[in-house]
């Protein structure tokens, strides 16, 4: 859409990739390609139905996106956020090698809840879970590497009671 291209030219730096898996009537993965403007508001750049969930499928879509950036004269994204889909991550690394690839915090939080909450609730109750999750948030919100390392040491204290959960997050 012309408005999406104008936004892309103005705000090319951040790209978010989010794929919904086979939740449409075509039973195909739908890859949303989203930018972020100066007010931290998302805007749609494009979307693509993929024939599968393999690296080649993501590479195809990202090649088309890269040509869109070039066609409208936009800089390539400096930061790309995605979930932990390895096929997508590998395709991003190949198609946009100079971009910084980060895992989306929303997806990371969902994964921590899905993979850790039950174990902490069962053995330590609500208070244990709240302390664990608060410590996790403190860790990921570290303002610099030195504070991150300090908070990581504190997070490691959970290893005594929850080694699988700490290993999962690390």
C-alpha positions in Angstrom: 0.0 0.0 0.0 1.4 3.5 -0.8 0.9 4.7 2.7 2.9 1.7 4.1 5.7 2.5 1.6 5.7 6.2 2.7 5.9 5.1 6.4 8.7 2.6 5.5 10.7 5.3 3.9 10.3 7.5 7.0 10.8 4.8 9.6 13.0 1.9 8.1 15.0 1.1 11.2 12.9 -1.4 13.2 11.3 -4.4 11.7 9.1 -6.9 13.6 8.4 -10.3 12.1 5.4 -12.2 13.5 4.1 -15.4 12.0 0.7 -16.9 12.8 0.8 -20.6 12.2 -2.1 -22.1 10.2 -4.8 -20.2 11.8 -6.5 -19.0 8.6 -8.9 -20.7 6.2 -5.9 -21.6 3.9 -4.1 -23.5 6.7 -1.0 -21.5 5.8 1.5 -19.6 7.9 0.9 -15.8 7.7 4.0 -13.7 8.2 3.3 -10.1 9.3 6.1 -7.6 8.5 5.6 -4.6 10.8 7.5 -1.4 11.3 7.6 1.0 14.2 7.2 4.8 13.8 8.7 7.6 15.9 5.8 7.4 18.4 6.5 3.7 19.0 3.3 2.8 17.0 3.4 -0.2 14.8 2.5 0.0 11.1 2.0 -2.7 8.5 4.7 -2.9 5.9 3.5 -6.1 4.2 2.3 -9.6 4.9 2.9 -12.9 3.1 1.3 -16.3 3.1 4.0 -18.8 3.2 3.9 -22.3 1.7 5.6 -23.7 4.7 7.6 -23.0 7.9 11.1 -23.8 6.6 14.1 -21.4 6.2 13.5 -21.3 2.4 9.9 -20.0 3.0 11.1 -17.2 5.3 14.0 -16.4 2.9 11.6 -16.0 0.0 9.4 -13.6 2.0 12.4 -11.6 3.3 14.0 -11.4 -0.2 10.8 -9.8 -1.4 10.8 -7.5 1.6 14.4 -6.5 0.9 13.6 -5.7 -2.7 10.7 -3.5 -1.4 13.1 -1.6 0.9 15.4 -1.1 -2.2 12.6 -0.1 -4.5 11.3 2.6 -2.3 14.8 3.8 -1.4 14.6 3.0 2.3 17.6 2.0 4.5 17.6 -1.6 5.5 16.4 -2.3 9.0 19.0 -1.9 11.7 17.1 -4.0 14.3 14.8 -7.0 13.6 12.7 -8.6 16.3 11.2 -12.0 16.0 10.1 -15.0 18.1 12.4 -17.9 18.5 11.5 -19.6 15.2 14.9 -20.9 14.2 14.0 -21.1 10.5 13.0 -17.4 10.6 16.1 -16.4 12.6 18.4 -18.2 10.1 16.7 -16.5 7.2 17.0 -13.1 8.8 20.7 -13.7 9.5 21.2 -14.6 5.8 19.1 -11.9 4.1 19.8 -9.0 6.5 23.3 -9.9 7.9 24.0 -6.3 9.0 20.8 -6.0 11.1 20.8 -6.7 14.8 18.5 -9.6 15.5 16.6 -9.6 18.8 14.0 -11.8 20.3 10.7 -10.1 20.9 10.2 -9.5 24.6 6.5 -10.3 24.4 7.3 -13.7 22.9 10.0 -14.3 25.5 7.7 -13.5 28.4 5.0 -15.8 27.0 7.6 -18.6 26.7 8.8 -18.0 30.3 5.3 -18.2 31.6 4.5 -21.3 29.5 7.6 -23.2 30.5 8.3 -22.0 34.1 5.2 -20.9 35.9 3.7 -24.4 36.6 6.8 -25.7 38.2 7.3 -22.7 40.4 3.6 -22.7 41.4 3.7 -26.4 42.2 6.7 -26.3 44.4 6.9 -22.8 45.8 3.4 -21.3 45.3 2.4 -17.9 44.0 5.1 -16.0 45.9 7.9 -18.1 44.4 6.5 -17.5 40.9 6.1 -13.8 41.5 9.7 -13.5 42.8 11.1 -15.5 39.9 9.2 -13.5 37.3 10.1 -10.2 38.9 13.8 -11.3 38.9 13.5 -12.3 35.3 12.1 -8.8 34.4 14.8 -7.1 36.4 17.4 -9.1 34.4 16.0 -8.2 31.0 15.6 -4.6 31.9 19.2 -4.2 33.0 20.5 -0.8 31.8 24.0 -1.9 31.1 26.2 -5.0 31.0 27.6 -4.6 34.5 24.2 -4.5 36.1 23.1 -7.3 33.9 25.9 -9.5 35.2 25.0 -8.6 38.8 21.3 -9.4 38.2 22.3 -12.6 36.4 24.1 -13.8 39.5 21.0 -13.2 41.6 18.9 -15.0 39.0 21.3 -18.0 39.2 20.2 -18.3 42.9 17.0 -19.9 41.6 19.1 -22.8 40.1 19.1 -24.6 43.5 15.4 -25.1 43.5 14.5 -24.7 39.8 17.5 -25.8 37.7 15.4 -26.7 34.6 13.7 -23.4 34.5 16.9 -21.4 34.9 18.5 -23.5 32.2 15.5 -23.0 29.9 15.8 -19.2 30.3 19.5 -19.1 29.8 
